[in-house]
Amino acid sequence: MFPIHFAPLQGFTESAYRLAHYRFAPGIDTYYTPFLRIEKGNVREKDLRDLETDLHFIAETLDGASTDKQGTNSKRKPYHLIPQIIVRDRAEFEILTKTVTGLGFTEIDINMGCLYPMQAKSGRGSGLLARPEKVREILDAINQFSSEKHVQFSIKMRIGYSEPNESLQLLPMLNDTSLAHITLHPRLGIQQYKGALDFNTFDQFYTDCKHPLLFNGDLANLQQIKYIETRYPKLSGIMIGRGLLANPVLAAQYAGIPCETPIDTLLKIHTEMLADYTGRLQGSAQILNKIRPFWTYTEIPKKIQKKIEKSRNLAEYLEAVNELS
Ligand SMILES: Cc1cc2nc3c(=O)[nH]c(=O)nc-3n(C[C@H](O)[C@H](O)[C@H](O)COP(=O)(O)O)c2cc1C
């Protein structure tokens, strides 16, 4: 049985989602924040506010089961969150790493897979994979920070930006770097989500990678997870993104942990998030904009999906959602 990691998903797995998911859907080993980034020379405020919500929850649960105001079963695996950062050079790496460690986190994931053109074209995310000299600069900084500041870094990457051998060429450098694990999504940055997964390149990376390795990509049901488990028995885990947005109890089902149905769990997570947004955001239009994408990757009846998409206000939206229960 592999540990299941919940992939970072910008616009979806923010703290409201992560905490609601943790509360209602057991079985996740590690959550990741969507990438934290530099904006005008500093870490984006919004990303930091999001992290603080998690920190508050972690402090509350550490205080003891009795003070767990979320009502989470205290016998459960503790909530494990790794902040992810996106950087193009050592300077950005230092600002983000110092900020994140300053908050008390001792693990950081580096994004070398993002395909958003704004990031990739300026040499961040998957854009880094085509710039080995910049990767070297960042890996040197990783080695320095991990030995001096006792921070554990991991990398989440694609097999390349435009060529699959980019990851294989970087592998000796990665092998020489102090890393907790690598997560590999076997597609190119320029492929986005199109085309088949490149299992040939994953096979080679899997054979030569000296770090614990996680597989990520297109896993949406138990058969697919079992296939990866059988094909790659030496993996250290599996990371799932959209499959968990569609079926939030996929990890629990895989681990054989008793859980509610996917739709009941989705509705519970949704109710919790709506309450969170209602408490924090002003105006129903803002709340609607924030909550509506929740259903994007879910497998709900098409008719209801359409109604949700077309709803003009919160009342219409809730009427559509209520048809699911
Ligand atoms: C909407 C969306 C947002 C994403 N945001 C991030 C992100 O912030 N950091 C990251 O490393 N990957 C991000 N990804 C990539 C996912 O983490 C994951 O690698 C990808 O979806 C493939 O896994 P899956 O098929 O299990 O979803 C994002 C993907 C999507 C669809």
The ligand as a Tripos MOL2 file, in Angstrom:
@<TRIPOS>MOLECULE
LIG
   31    33     1     0     0
SMALL
NO_CHARGES

@<TRIPOS>ATOM
      1 C1         -6.1440   23.4900  -12.0100 C.3       1 LIG1
      2 C2         -4.7940   22.9300  -11.7470 C.ar      1 LIG1
      3 C3         -3.9130   23.6030  -10.9070 C.ar      1 LIG1
      4 C4         -2.6290   23.0840  -10.6410 C.ar      1 LIG1
      5 N1         -1.7930   23.7360   -9.7710 N.ar      1 LIG1
      6 C5         -0.5800   23.1940   -9.4830 C.ar      1 LIG1
      7 C6          0.3020   23.7950   -8.5220 C.ar      1 LIG1
      8 O1          0.0060   24.8160   -7.8970 O.2       1 LIG1
      9 N2          1.5020   23.1990   -8.3010 N.ar      1 LIG1
     10 C7          1.8730   22.0410   -8.9700 C.ar      1 LIG1
     11 O2          2.9650   21.5200   -8.7210 O.2       1 LIG1
     12 N3          1.0510   21.4570   -9.8410 N.ar      1 LIG1
     13 C8         -0.1500   21.9900  -10.0960 C.ar      1 LIG1
     14 N4         -0.9840   21.3460  -10.9550 N.ar      1 LIG1
     15 C9         -0.6000   20.0210  -11.4700 C.3       1 LIG1
     16 C10        -1.1380   18.9290  -10.5170 C.3       1 LIG1
     17 O3         -0.5550   19.0190   -9.2490 O.3       1 LIG1
     18 C11        -0.8690   17.5300  -11.0720 C.3       1 LIG1
     19 O4          0.4970   17.3720  -11.2830 O.3       1 LIG1
     20 C12        -1.6100   17.2900  -12.3770 C.3       1 LIG1
     21 O5         -2.9710   17.6740  -12.2790 O.3       1 LIG1
     22 C13        -1.5330   15.8150  -12.8020 C.3       1 LIG1
     23 O6         -2.0270   15.0060  -11.7740 O.3       1 LIG1
     24 P1         -3.5370   14.4150  -11.8170 P.3       1 LIG1
     25 O7         -3.6960   13.7860  -13.1660 O.co2     1 LIG1
     26 O8         -3.6050   13.4310  -10.6930 O.co2     1 LIG1
     27 O9         -4.4560   15.5870  -11.6590 O.co2     1 LIG1
     28 C14        -2.2390   21.8600  -11.2520 C.ar      1 LIG1
     29 C15        -3.1220   21.1960  -12.0960 C.ar      1 LIG1
     30 C16        -4.3900   21.7040  -12.3500 C.ar      1 LIG1
     31 C17        -5.3360   20.9270  -13.2390 C.3       1 LIG1
@<TRIPOS>BOND
     1     1     2 1
     2     2     3 ar
     3     2    30 ar
     4     3     4 ar
     5     4     5 ar
     6     4    28 ar
     7     5     6 ar
     8     6     7 ar
     9     6    13 1
    10     7     8 2
    11     7     9 ar
    12     9    10 ar
    13    10    11 2
    14    10    12 ar
    15    12    13 ar
    16    13    14 ar
    17    14    15 1
    18    14    28 ar
    19    15    16 1
    20    16    17 1
    21    16    18 1
    22    18    19 1
    23    18    20 1
    24    20    21 1
    25    20    22 1
    26    22    23 1
    27    23    24 1
    28    24    25 2
    29    24    26 1
    30    24    27 1
    31    28    29 ar
    32    29    30 ar
    33    30    31 1
@<TRIPOS>SUBSTRUCTURE
     1 LIG1         1 GROUP 0 **** ****
